[in-house]
Amino acid sequence: MKLHRMIIAIVLPSLWSANATAATTTNTVTVNAATQSACQFSTGNSNSEINMSDYEAALASGYSDSADSVGVSVFCNAGTSLTGRRIGGSAAATARGTAITVPLTLDGTPGNPTLNTLVWYSPVSSNIQANGPFKGAVRYPSNIFAGYPQQAQFGAPTGFYTGTVDFTVEF
């Protein structure tokens, strides 16, 4: 009769655990940041247009209101406030009576005839944004108006006119 012998290896966990456990240590790293004043125009204002489709240049002196307007919003981080607004370089153009004159050019016409329009802005009360992409920002809205000049412009031919004006905020 043959005896078979079986050998069973038993590995003690304590022998391996001493080598498997690594020591740890912790170091605290300080991260500092200083914020600066920051404002940006709403992305919804990227193509602001005022369309004055029924602009009657020959009758301009008879109209005292705006022909059309567009709203423009600026969002500033908390603690940043607007210190000034300007349209076409003028801070005083806040009503039709103090508006600036903006030339509009007839598209696609030799010599590019121009006519003039009045442009002004009106600040609207600011508010803090409670939600959305600008959550926590202060919103500074303004309305920009375009209207008829004080003199009739009988020399302006019929057609489609375009022009631009810069609206600038200071903070």
FENGI-V108758 format. One record per residue. N is the residue number from 1. RES is the residue in one letter. SS is DSSP state (alpha for helix, beta for strand, coil for the rest). OMEGA is omega in degrees with one decimal (none if undefined). BURIAL is # if it has 16 or more other C-alpha atoms within 10 Angstrom, else .. Layout:
BEGIN
n=<N/N>
res=<RES/RES>
ss=<SS/SS>
omega=<OMEGA/OMEGA>
burial=<BURIAL/BURIAL>
END
This chain:
BEGIN
n=<1/2/3/4/5/6/7/8/9/10/11/12/13/14/15/16/17/18/19/20/21/22/23/24/25/26/27/28/29/30/31/32/33/34/35/36/37/38/39/40/41/42/43/44/45/46/47/48/49/50/51/52/53/54/55/56/57/58/59/60/61/62/63/64/65/66/67/68/69/70/71/72/73/74/75/76/77/78/79/80/81/82/83/84/85/86/87/88/89/90/91/92/93/94/95/96/97/98/99/100/101/102/103/104/105/106/107/108/109/110/111/112/113/114/115/116/117/118/119/120/121/122/123/124/125/126/127/128/129/130/131/132/133/134/135/136/137/138/139/140/141/142/143/144/145/146/147/148/149/150/151/152/153/154/155/156/157/158/159/160/161/162/163/164/165/166/167/168/169/170/171>
res=<M/K/L/H/R/M/I/I/A/I/V/L/P/S/L/W/S/A/N/A/T/A/A/T/T/T/N/T/V/T/V/N/A/A/T/Q/S/A/C/Q/F/S/T/G/N/S/N/S/E/I/N/M/S/D/Y/E/A/A/L/A/S/G/Y/S/D/S/A/D/S/V/G/V/S/V/F/C/N/A/G/T/S/L/T/G/R/R/I/G/G/S/A/A/A/T/A/R/G/T/A/I/T/V/P/L/T/L/D/G/T/P/G/N/P/T/L/N/T/L/V/W/Y/S/P/V/S/S/N/I/Q/A/N/G/P/F/K/G/A/V/R/Y/P/S/N/I/F/A/G/Y/P/Q/Q/A/Q/F/G/A/P/T/G/F/Y/T/G/T/V/D/F/T/V/E/F>
ss=<coil/coil/coil/coil/coil/coil/coil/coil/coil/coil/coil/coil/alpha/alpha/alpha/alpha/alpha/alpha/alpha/alpha/coil/coil/coil/coil/coil/coil/coil/coil/coil/coil/coil/coil/coil/coil/coil/coil/coil/coil/beta/beta/beta/coil/alpha/alpha/alpha/coil/coil/coil/coil/coil/coil/coil/coil/coil/coil/coil/alpha/alpha/alpha/alpha/alpha/alpha/coil/coil/coil/beta/beta/beta/beta/beta/beta/beta/beta/beta/beta/beta/coil/coil/coil/coil/coil/coil/coil/beta/beta/beta/beta/coil/coil/beta/coil/coil/coil/coil/coil/alpha/alpha/alpha/coil/beta/beta/beta/beta/beta/beta/beta/coil/coil/coil/coil/coil/coil/coil/beta/beta/beta/beta/beta/beta/beta/beta/beta/beta/coil/coil/coil/beta/beta/coil/coil/coil/coil/coil/coil/coil/coil/coil/beta/beta/beta/beta/beta/beta/beta/beta/beta/beta/beta/coil/coil/coil/coil/coil/coil/coil/coil/coil/coil/coil/coil/beta/beta/coil/coil/coil/coil/beta/beta/beta/beta/coil>
omega=<-179.3/176.2/174.6/-177.9/179.2/178.3/178.7/178.5/177.9/179.0/-179.8/-178.3/-177.7/178.8/-177.8/-175.6/179.5/179.7/-174.7/-177.9/179.0/176.7/177.9/173.7/-176.6/175.1/179.1/178.6/178.8/176.9/-179.0/175.1/174.4/179.7/177.9/175.7/-179.5/176.0/174.0/175.5/177.0/177.5/176.0/179.7/-173.5/178.3/-178.0/178.6/170.7/-178.6/179.4/-171.8/-179.1/-178.2/-178.1/-175.4/-178.9/-178.4/-170.9/-174.8/-179.3/-177.4/-178.4/-178.4/176.3/175.0/179.1/179.6/175.8/177.0/178.9/-179.9/174.7/179.2/-179.2/178.6/-177.5/179.5/178.2/177.7/176.5/177.4/178.2/174.4/-179.8/172.3/-176.4/-179.9/-177.0/174.6/-176.2/-176.0/-176.3/178.0/-178.8/-178.7/179.2/-175.8/173.7/177.5/178.8/177.3/174.6/-175.2/178.2/-177.9/171.9/-178.8/176.9/-177.9/177.9/176.0/179.3/166.8/-176.4/173.6/176.0/179.2/176.4/179.1/177.0/177.3/176.8/-178.6/179.2/176.5/179.3/-178.5/-177.3/-179.3/179.3/-175.4/179.8/-178.3/179.5/180.0/172.3/-179.8/177.3/179.3/174.2/171.8/177.8/-174.9/170.8/-177.6/-175.2/177.0/-176.0/177.5/175.3/-179.3/-177.1/-178.0/-179.4/179.2/176.7/178.3/-177.7/-177.5/175.7/176.2/179.3/174.8/180.0/172.3/-173.0/173.2/177.1/179.0/none>
burial=<././././././././././././././././././././././././././././././././././././././#/./#/././././././././././././././#/#/././#/./././././#/#/#/#/./#/#/#/#/#/#/#/./././#/#/././#/#/#/#/./#/#/./#/#/#/#/././#/#/#/#/#/#/#/#/././././././#/#/#/#/#/#/#/#/#/#/./././#/./#/./././././././#/#/#/#/#/#/#/./#/#/#/#/#/#/#/./#/#/././#/././././#/./././././#/./#/./.>
END
